[in-house]
């Protein structure tokens, strides 16, 4: 099995067109295609967004029995499919199933006008599945099933987001090791990083698995139930089970990206000024001036290969579950030991503020 990259992610949402409009307006995505019953997408409406190497498919079911409708009814809008680009989808499907993956959709070839794509689907975690996509050099997304006449000719000069760096996954307590073993066995991933994260009285365990190509990375997280319940427990309760907590988009200039997205209305988690007061003592000289990082709340860390800069966007999800991250790697290949606790501490401050507002509103009522 040769998994190349994250071909695309698919979100099941209540209103695909509205969700697409929000992502285009706030994150600078472009519409690359649209489809529905009139194009052969039975029972659903889908919009394909893109920016450089990122592809996001937004799908809404047109009936209560559609798989997307059932997902949204249980979890709310969220990532339901993480697709792997691969050299041979049929072989990858067979190997994954032989190693214990549950088959969801047998391999099939989608062909139209000389273009051809092979897709198959297997189980992942919770209600999230993995689509195996073999493109054989064809750049059309789903030939004949999406109208791509509105797709731009190539990347725009103003595109600030480059690729999907990683997905963070929340798992119920006790499922972390089994999930790591599943990705090693079924997809040939390696475990490249692990950490125990403490945020106040909360604790969580994290392990990172990655495809040998380096093109697909999952940060898998489970709560430590011996500690105080916190944001991972909240996600699992509000999402009703395991799921993707956030997607990290890579950028080549995180300062410019945060400024531009902030001007479009994206709000980011805040970082205390004391973090930057201690930065030089902890890391020494950093590539990006601290005076640029401080007002924006951008965090910096390093691994053996270089530095990385990260920030969480505040969740706009009605359940306060899914959100996005921006990451700018200056040579770093994995994750530093300080950024992850700092990122989750920032998210905890955001959620604590929401809880205070909710309590205040409830008391007033």
N, C-alpha and C positions, 0 to 999 in steps of 0.2 A: 504494500500500500504506500503510495506517495501522495501525501496531502501537501498542497502547495501554499495555500493562503486562505483567508476568509473571503470567499467569493462574494457573499452578501449576507445581510441579516434581514429577516422578515419580522415585522411587527404586526400583530393582530390588533386592530383598533376599531373603535366604534364608528368613526367617520374618516375614511382614508383621505379624502380630499381636504378636509379641514386640518388633519394632522400634517399633511404634506405642505399646506400653506404656512403653517406655523414653523416648520423646520426650514423652509426656504427663507422666510422672513427673518428668523432669528439666527440661523447657523449658516446661511448662504448656500444651501443646497439648490440644485437645479432639477427640474422635471425632465427625466430621461425617457419616460414611457407611461402609458395608461392602458388599462384593459378592463374588460368585464364580460358579461354574457355575449356581447356582440363580437368579441374577438376570440371567443372560445374558453374564457375563464368562467366555467359554470358556477353559478350561485355566489359569485363574489365580485367585488370591485377593488382593483389594485392600482396603485400609483408607484412608479419607480423613481427614486431620487438618486442623484449622484453628485459627487464632488471629488475630483481627481480619482483616486483608486477606491473610493468608498461607494458602495451601492446599498441602498436601503429600500426594501419593498414594503409598502404599507398596504395591508389587506383588510377589508371589511366584509363580513358575511352578509348576504342579502336575505337570509332566512335564519330562524332560530336554531335550525338543525345543522347549519354549516359549522365546520370545525372552528373557524375564526370567531363566530358568534358565541360558541360554547366557551372558548378560551376567555373572551372578554367578559362574559357573564361571571366567570369564576375569579379571574385574576385582575380584571381591568385591562386597559391598553398595556401591551408589553411585548417583549421579544419572544417569539414562539419558535423561530427557526434560525439556527446559525449554520450557514452553508459553507462547506469546505470545497475549494477548488482542488481537483485531483486529476491525475493523468489517465486513470481508467476507472470510471465510476462503477462499472459492473463488477470488476475485480475487487474494488474497495468495499462494495456492498457485501459481496460473498465472504470476504475475510472478516468484516465486522460482525456479520451474523454468526459466522462460525465461532467467533470469539465471545459470543454472548449478547450482542446487540439485538434488540427486537426489530424485525423488519416492519417498516411503516408503509413504504411504497417501493415496489420492485422497480428495477432499472427500466427506463423507457427512453426512447429517442424522440425528441421534439424537432421536427424539420419543417422548413418553409423557405421556398425561394432559393434553394441552394445552401441555406444555413442549417446547421445541425448541432444540437446540444443533447447530451445524455445526462439524465438526472435519476437519482434514487434517494431514498430517505430511510434513516434508521433512528432509533431512540437515543436520547441524550440524558438529561437529568430532569426530574419533575415532568412537566408537560412540554418541555423544550425538546425539539428533535434536530437532527443534523441532515441537511440535504447535501448529497454528494454530486458535484457538478463537473462534468467533463466538457470542455469547450473546444478543444482541438483547434485553437487559434481563432475561432469565430468570436467577435466581440458583441454580437447581438445577444440580448439577455435571454429572452424566451422567444425564439423565432415564431412569428405568426400569432402568438398569444398576447403580445403587448404591441400597441402602436407606438413606435419609437421615432416617428417623424419629427417630433419636437425636440429631440435630443440635441444638445450642443455638439459642435464638431470636435471639441477637445476641451482640456482644462482652461478655465478663464483666468486672467491675470489676478483677479481678486480672490481666487480660491485659497483659503487659509488652512483648511483641513485636508490631510493627505491620505490617510489610510486608517483602518481599524487596528489599533495597537493591541488591545486585549479586551476581554469581557470578564467582569467580576460576577461571581455566582454565589448566592447564599444557599446554604444547605442546612437541613435540620441537624441537630446534634446527633453525633454517632454515624453520620453518613460520609464524612470526609475521606477517610482512608479507602472505603469501598469505591467511592467515586474516582479517586486517583487511580486505583487499580484498574477500574473499568476503562479509563482513557488510555492507560498503558497497554492493556490487553487488546482492546477492540480497535484502537486507532494508532498504536505505536508511539504515543506521546511519551515524553520524558518529564520527570519532576525536576524542575530547575531551581526552586526556591521554596523555603518554608519559614514561617515566623509565627510566634505567639504575640498577639497584639493586645495591649492593655490601654483602655480609655477610661480613666477614672476607676470606678468599681466594676467596670465591664471587662470581659476577656473574650477573645476569639482566636481561633486557630486558622491559619491560612497556609495553603500549599498551592504552588503554581505549576501547571502542566503546560507543555508546549510541544507542538509538532516538530519533528527533526529538521524541517525546513526553516523553522522559526517564524513561519507565516501565520500560525494560529496559537494564541495564548489564552489560557483560562486561569484566573485567580479564583480559587475555590475557598470558601470561608464557611466555618460553622461556629456557632456560639458556644462558649464555655458555660454550661448550665449550672456550674458550681458557683459562678459569680452572679452579680446583679444582672437582671435582664436588661437588654439595651436595644440598639438600633437593628442588629441582625435578627433578634427575636421579633422586633416590630415588623421588619420586612416579611418574615415567614408567616406572621399572623395576618398582616394586611394583604399580602399577596396570596395567601392560602397555599403555602408550600414553597418548594425550591424554585428558584428562578434567577434571571439575570438582573442583578441590582444596578449595574451601570456598564456602559460601553465607553472605552477610552479612545478618542480620536487623536491621532498624531498630528503635529503641526511643526513647521520649520522655524516659527517665530512666535513663541507663546505670548510674549508681551504684546505684539501687534494683534494676535488673535483675540486675546482677552479684551483689549481695548475696543476692537471692532465689534465683537459680539456683545460687549457691554453697552455700546452705543445703540445696538439693535434691540436692547431690552433684556438680554440674558443676564441673570443675577448669579453671582458666584459666592461660594462659601467664604467667610471672613477668617483671617488669621491674626492672632494677637501680635502687637508690635514687639513683644518680648522675644518672639520667634526669630526675628531679624536681628535683634540686639546680640544674640548668641551665635548667629550664623557663621561669622568668620572664625570664631574659636572652634566651632565644630567641624567646619569643612575647609577652612582656609579660603584662598581666592576662588571665586566662582566666575563663570563665563559671562553671566548677565549681571549688570550693575544692581546692587541691592536696592538702590534708590528707585529702580524700575519695578522691582519685585514687590517691595513693601506696600505701596498704595493699591496694588492690584490683588494682594493676598496670594501670590504664587509661591509655592514651596519648591525647595531645591534639595537634592540628595545626590549620592554617588554610589556606584558599585565599583568592581575591579577595573571596569573598562572606561568609565567616564561619568559624566553628570547627567541628571534628568530633572526636568521641571514639570510640576503637576498642579492641577487645580480642579476642584469639583464645581460643577454648576448646581445651583439649587434646583430641587425637584419641582416640576410643574404638574406632576401626576396627582390626580385627585386623591389617591391613597398614600401619597408621599413615599412611593416605593422606587420606581425607576428614575434615574438621572444620568447625566453625561459627565465625562471627564475630558480634559485636554492634557496632553503629555507631549513634551518636547525633549527628545533624547539627544544629548551631546556625547555620543559614544556608548552610553550605558546600555546594557543588554538585558538586565534583569530589573530588580527593584531594590532600592536602598532600605536600610533598617530603620530609618527615621521618618521617611515620608508617609508610609502607610499609617502608623499611629497618628501622625499629625493630620493626615487627610480625614481619618475617621473621627478624630477629635473635632475637626471643623464641621463635619456632618452632624455630630452629636450636638454641637452648639446650635446649629440650624434647627434640628428637630426639637430641641429643648424649647426654643423660642416659639415654635409652632404649638407645642403642648401647652405652654403658658397662655398663649392667645386663646386656644380652644377651651382651656379651663376657665379663663376669664369670661368668655362668651357664654359658656354653659352656666356659670354662676349668675351672670346677669339675667339669663332667662329664668 
